[in-house]
Amino acid sequence: MTAKHKTAKRPGRSSFELALENAARKVTNWTGSTSAFALSVSVVLVWILTGPLFHYSDTWQLVINTGTTIVTFLMVFLIQRSQNKDSLALHLKLNEIVAAMKGASNRLIDVEALSERELHALHTHYQTLAQMAKRDIDLLCSHSVEEAEHRHKRKVVAVQKEEQAEQTSSPKTPSLSQTPA
């Protein structure tokens, strides 16, 4: 076992908590191994082969049902623990990247803690930015929300100035509604 995975006693954590965490990590690692799969296939094969010996009785069926129910019950918690830990680690890594990147919006740090309503509002905001980027010539020009908004505002102002310049420089011709009949 590497030093990275050794559980050191931390303040505020009991020996029982540390032992449970260590056991859960070891069981999680083992259940994902080839030997665990081979063992489970072997148990099922032994159960099938002993069927005629026990005349396919209710007790024979109850053994496999009880065993698989217990294993499934425990595995649900191990899988959830593993997913929670992986998800938290991934979020922490992403938070570190967002915090370290110049120009990245710090509002996205710990975004997973927001309510569904707040996440939906952010999602709508980023959909709008994506639509703005699709209209841009260079899709790689947006790096952050603030930078994208700033660029978009500059572009709108530039287009408005061009339109005003075209209107003032072009000769005024009467429109069809202004010509005498």
C-alpha positions as CSV (number, residue, x, y, z in Angstrom):
1,M,0.0,0.0,0.0
2,T,1.3,3.4,-0.9
3,A,1.9,6.2,1.6
4,K,-0.8,8.2,-0.2
5,H,-3.5,5.7,0.8
6,K,-2.4,5.0,4.4
7,T,-4.8,6.5,6.8
8,A,-3.1,8.7,9.3
9,K,-5.0,9.6,12.5
10,R,-6.4,13.1,12.1
11,P,-7.7,15.3,14.9
12,G,-11.5,14.8,15.5
13,R,-11.6,11.3,13.9
14,S,-12.0,8.2,16.0
15,S,-10.1,4.9,15.5
16,F,-13.4,3.4,14.6
17,E,-14.1,5.9,11.8
18,L,-10.5,5.4,10.5
19,A,-10.9,1.6,10.6
20,L,-14.3,1.8,8.8
21,E,-12.9,4.1,6.1
22,N,-9.8,1.9,5.6
23,A,-12.0,-1.3,5.4
24,A,-14.4,0.4,3.0
25,R,-11.6,1.5,0.7
26,K,-10.0,-2.0,0.7
27,V,-13.3,-3.7,0.0
28,T,-14.2,-1.2,-2.7
29,N,-10.8,-1.8,-4.4
30,W,-11.1,-5.6,-4.1
31,T,-14.8,-5.8,-5.3
32,G,-13.7,-4.2,-8.6
33,S,-11.0,-6.8,-9.1
34,T,-10.9,-9.8,-11.4
35,S,-10.5,-12.2,-8.4
36,A,-13.8,-10.8,-6.9
37,F,-15.6,-11.4,-10.2
38,A,-14.1,-14.9,-10.4
39,L,-15.3,-15.6,-6.8
40,S,-18.8,-14.5,-7.5
41,V,-19.0,-16.6,-10.7
42,S,-17.7,-19.6,-8.7
43,V,-20.3,-19.1,-6.0
44,V,-23.1,-19.0,-8.6
45,L,-21.7,-22.1,-10.4
46,V,-21.4,-24.1,-7.1
47,W,-25.0,-23.1,-6.2
48,I,-26.3,-24.2,-9.6
49,L,-24.4,-27.5,-9.4
50,T,-25.7,-28.2,-5.9
51,G,-29.3,-27.8,-7.1
52,P,-29.9,-31.5,-7.9
53,L,-28.2,-32.5,-4.6
54,F,-30.8,-30.4,-2.7
55,H,-33.6,-31.2,-5.1
56,Y,-33.9,-27.6,-6.0
57,S,-35.6,-27.0,-2.6
58,D,-36.9,-23.7,-1.3
59,T,-34.0,-23.7,1.2
60,W,-31.5,-24.1,-1.7
61,Q,-33.1,-21.0,-3.5
62,L,-33.3,-19.1,-0.2
63,V,-29.5,-19.4,0.3
64,I,-28.7,-17.7,-3.0
65,N,-31.5,-15.1,-2.6
66,T,-30.4,-14.2,0.9
67,G,-26.7,-14.1,0.0
68,T,-27.2,-11.9,-3.1
69,T,-29.6,-9.6,-1.2
70,I,-27.0,-9.0,1.6
71,V,-24.2,-8.4,-0.9
72,T,-26.3,-6.1,-3.0
73,F,-27.4,-4.1,0.1
74,L,-23.8,-3.6,1.3
75,M,-22.5,-2.8,-2.3
76,V,-25.0,0.0,-2.7
77,F,-23.4,1.8,0.2
78,L,-19.9,1.1,-1.0
79,I,-20.6,2.2,-4.5
80,Q,-22.3,5.4,-3.2
81,R,-19.4,6.1,-0.9
82,S,-16.9,5.6,-3.8
83,Q,-19.0,7.9,-6.1
84,N,-19.3,10.6,-3.5
85,K,-15.6,10.6,-2.8
86,D,-14.7,10.6,-6.5
87,S,-17.2,13.4,-7.2
88,L,-15.9,15.5,-4.3
89,A,-12.3,15.0,-5.5
90,L,-13.2,15.9,-9.1
91,H,-15.0,19.1,-7.9
92,L,-12.0,20.1,-5.7
93,K,-9.7,19.6,-8.7
94,L,-12.0,21.7,-10.9
95,N,-12.3,24.4,-8.2
96,E,-8.5,24.6,-8.1
97,I,-8.3,25.0,-11.8
98,V,-11.0,27.7,-11.9
99,A,-9.4,29.5,-8.9
100,A,-5.9,29.3,-10.5
101,M,-6.9,30.4,-14.1
102,K,-6.6,34.1,-14.9
103,G,-9.8,35.3,-16.3
104,A,-11.9,32.4,-15.1
105,S,-15.0,33.3,-13.1
106,N,-14.6,32.6,-9.4
107,R,-18.4,32.4,-9.2
108,L,-18.0,28.8,-10.5
109,I,-15.9,27.7,-7.5
110,D,-18.1,25.4,-5.4
111,V,-20.9,25.7,-8.0
112,E,-22.1,22.2,-7.0
113,A,-23.3,23.7,-3.7
114,L,-25.8,26.0,-5.5
115,S,-29.6,25.2,-5.5
116,E,-31.2,23.7,-8.6
117,R,-32.7,27.1,-9.4
118,E,-29.4,28.9,-9.2
119,L,-27.7,26.1,-11.4
120,H,-30.5,26.5,-13.9
121,A,-29.9,30.3,-14.0
122,L,-26.2,29.7,-14.6
123,H,-27.0,27.2,-17.3
124,T,-29.2,29.7,-19.0
125,H,-26.5,32.3,-18.8
126,Y,-23.9,29.9,-20.4
127,Q,-26.4,28.9,-23.1
128,T,-26.7,32.6,-24.0
129,L,-22.9,32.9,-24.1
130,A,-22.7,29.8,-26.3
131,Q,-25.2,31.4,-28.7
132,M,-23.2,34.6,-28.7
133,A,-20.0,32.6,-29.4
134,K,-21.7,30.8,-32.3
135,R,-22.3,34.2,-33.9
136,D,-18.6,35.1,-33.5
137,I,-16.1,34.4,-36.2
138,D,-13.6,33.0,-33.8
139,L,-15.3,30.5,-31.5
140,L,-12.1,30.2,-29.3
141,C,-12.2,33.8,-28.3
142,S,-14.3,33.4,-25.1
143,H,-12.4,32.5,-22.0
144,S,-14.7,33.6,-19.1
145,V,-18.1,35.0,-18.6
146,E,-16.9,38.5,-17.9
147,E,-14.5,38.4,-20.8
148,A,-17.2,37.1,-23.1
149,E,-19.7,39.8,-22.0
150,H,-17.1,42.5,-22.4
151,R,-16.2,41.3,-25.9
152,H,-19.9,41.1,-26.9
153,K,-20.6,44.6,-25.6
154,R,-17.6,45.9,-27.6
155,K,-18.8,44.2,-30.7
156,V,-22.3,45.6,-30.3
157,V,-20.9,49.1,-29.9
158,A,-18.6,48.7,-32.9
159,V,-21.5,47.5,-35.1
160,Q,-23.7,50.4,-33.9
161,K,-20.9,52.9,-34.8
162,E,-20.5,51.4,-38.2
163,E,-24.3,51.6,-38.8
164,Q,-24.3,55.3,-37.7
165,A,-21.3,56.0,-40.0
166,E,-23.0,54.4,-42.9
167,Q,-26.2,56.4,-42.3
168,T,-24.4,59.8,-42.1
169,S,-22.2,59.2,-45.1
170,S,-24.8,57.8,-47.5
171,P,-26.8,60.4,-49.6
172,K,-30.4,60.7,-48.5
173,T,-32.8,59.5,-51.1
174,P,-36.5,59.9,-50.5
175,S,-38.3,56.7,-49.7
176,L,-41.3,55.6,-51.7
177,S,-43.7,56.8,-49.1
178,Q,-42.1,60.3,-49.2
179,T,-42.3,60.8,-53.0
180,P,-45.2,62.9,-54.3
181,A,-48.0,61.0,-56.1
